[in-house]
Amino acid sequence: MHELSVALEVCRIAEAQVGSDTVAQVVTVALDVGDDAGVEVSNLQFCLEALLGEPPFSNAQPVIHLCRGDVLRLAYLEVDDDRPDN
Amino acid sequence: MTVRIIDVREKIMARNDEMAAVVRRRLLHTGVTAFNLVSSPGSGKTSLLERTLDALQSDIPIGIIAGDVQTQNDADRLAVYTNRLVHAVVTGGACHLDARQVQEALGALDLNTIQLVFIENVGNLVCPASWDLGETAKVVVFSVTEGEDKPLKYPKMFRMARYAIINKIDLLPHVPFDIDLAENYARSINPGLRFFRTSALTGEGLDEWFDFLRASVGEQCST
């Protein structure tokens, strides 16, 4: 259930990283999620797809890398600078 | 298409953890001990707190933060036992309390007149394990009607807790619950757990819990 809270925080961090003017150019949001992170991965994927498909994002794709331990972090962003800012 | 990669590597819970650190410093500064009670729904957290307030509130000034998904029922029950503010946090569907909510709740409590705070978390053995609230320690409560393998099913919660209360022991003659096996399962997850066996209904085992709380007043945050 708290996957939505996690997804919202991912969006906040991503927007803070690239700035609100550039957030629509984000094409990939990559996360590292540990098997002891207390997160249901498919639920998190669902929440991220829902949020990243809406403004201020523009259909960015979540990529979740599974790992060991309680890791839960935003690993990297891919930004397409040529993507039109709608 | 020109794609550039921004290396972030930021903990998603970082902002919550920062707020938890603020809460922890605030508790440390005021010398207040805070226990975060976590459990599945119906384990008896509120009943346990009712008995605790009834027994100790004349000796120890106690503040309560009562989290619930949808109602203030628990806060209303607890308010009967104290003249102090019982701060209700209705999460509106969220499955856990977070550090921001606790920080705001502490603002409503007068910490300078309190020595002990109980945070009654939302009934859920999964999500609250992942959220640091800045508490002194987590206390996991489970009851004899839940099955002795709860620690194996929810290992993170038992790993994050420092204390475990096995409640409703008055029902032991009526349910197939091996209490020693339950403790062994929990110790296999967290060897350092300290246990209390209680019945909030009959009062059995509560004296040890009360003595522990009296001794804990003033304990500084270390988790």
Interface residues (C-beta under 8 A of the other chain):
Chain A: M1 H2 S5 V6 E9 V10 R12 I13 A14 Q17 V18 V27 L31 D36 A37 G38 V39 D70 L72 R73 L74 A75 Y76 L77 E78 V79 D80 D81 D82 R83
Chain B: M1 T2 V3 R4 I5 I6 D7 V8 R9 E10 K11 I12 M13 R15 A94 C95 H96 D98 N124 V126 C127 A129 S130 W131 K156
